[in-house]
Amino acid sequence: MTSEPGPGPAVVRLRTALQATADALVSARLDALLSSEAELAAAVSSLAPVTPHPPLDPETKARLSVELRETWRALRRCQRLGAGLNDFVRASLAAQGRIGAYDRSGQDAPPATRNAELNARG
């Protein structure tokens, strides 16, 4: 699909960049995540100016549809992995006392300061 004109190559590039981002999140490799960010930005910018294309033949349309579904799956994977990583980091920082935990309503509570602890003890 990457050799044909139209939106196909840009979608393939985006899917590939999203998969690389997800793989970097799974492996917890910051260098891989940073390098995938550059490719992801380039892939998104290649989609930016959408110009009209001639109608796609049914076979190309079907292949593009499959590619778009795979791209959507890769995006959802990145979202889930990113949210999980964010939750892990927040819980780790809360356990270290570097950010607040949750209050009774489930909202972020401000971190306790040493002065607040002293004031509470009297």
N, C-alpha and C positions, 0 to 999 in steps of 0.2 A: 504494500500500500504506500510506502514511503516514496516510490518513484513516480507516482502519478500527481498531477496538479490538483489544486483545490485544497479544501480544509484538512484532508486526511493526514498529511505529514505533520502539520502543526498539532493535531490531536495525538498522534503517536508520540511526538516529542514531549507533550505535556504529560501523558500517561507514564512515559519512561522517567521523567523527572519526579513525578509524584511517587512512583515506586521506589526510586532511589532515596527520596526523603523518608519514606516509611521505613525502608531498610536501615537507614542511618539512625532513626529513632529507636528501632528494635535493638540495634547493636550498641546503642548508647555511645556512639563515636562522634564526638563533636566535630572533628575534622571532616568526616563524611557528611555530616549535617550541613556544615558551612559550605562545602563544595556543591552539595545538591541545591542549596539555596540559589546560587548563581545560575545553575541550569534551569531551575524552576522559574526564575525571573525572566530568563531568555525565552523559555517556552511560552510563558504567559504573554510576553510582548509580541511573540510571533503570531498570536491569535488576535491581537489588538485591532488593527485596521481590517475589518472584514469587508472584503470587496465581493461584489456579486460574481458568482461562478455559473457556468452553464449547468443546466440540470444534470444530476448524476444518473447514470444508468442504474437499473435495479441491483445488479451485482455489487457495484461500488457503494451504493446506498446501504445495502445490507452489511457490507464489511465495515463501513463507517459507523453504522449503528452499533455493531458489536464492539468496535474500538471505543466509542463513546461510553458504552456501559462499563467497559473495563476501566476507563479513565475515571468514571464516577466511583467505582469500587475503590480505586486507588486513593481518591480524594477522601472518601469516608474512612478508609484505613488510617490515613494521616490524621484526620480529625480525632479519631478514637485514641490513637497512640499519643497524640499531642495532649489531649485532655487527661489521659492516664498519667503521663509524665508530669504535667502541671500539678495534678493532685498529689503525686508522690513528693514532688519538691515542696509543695506547701505543707504537707504533713511532716516532712523532715525538718523544715524550718520551724514549724510550730513545736515539734518535739525538742528542738534546741533552744526554744524560747526566743528565737529571732523574729518571729511574727506571732500575732495573736492566734489563739485557737478559736473555737466556736462558742458563741454564747448559747443561752437556753433556746433561743428562737432559730438557731442554725446559722445565724449571721456571723461574719468575721468579728471577733472581739479584738479590741486593741491590745497590744502586748502589755503585760504588766511591767511597770518600771520599778526600780529599786525603791524610789521615793513612795510609790503607792503601797508597796509592801510594808515599808516602815510606818507609814501613816495608818495602815490597817492594824498594825500591832500596837500602836499607841506609843 
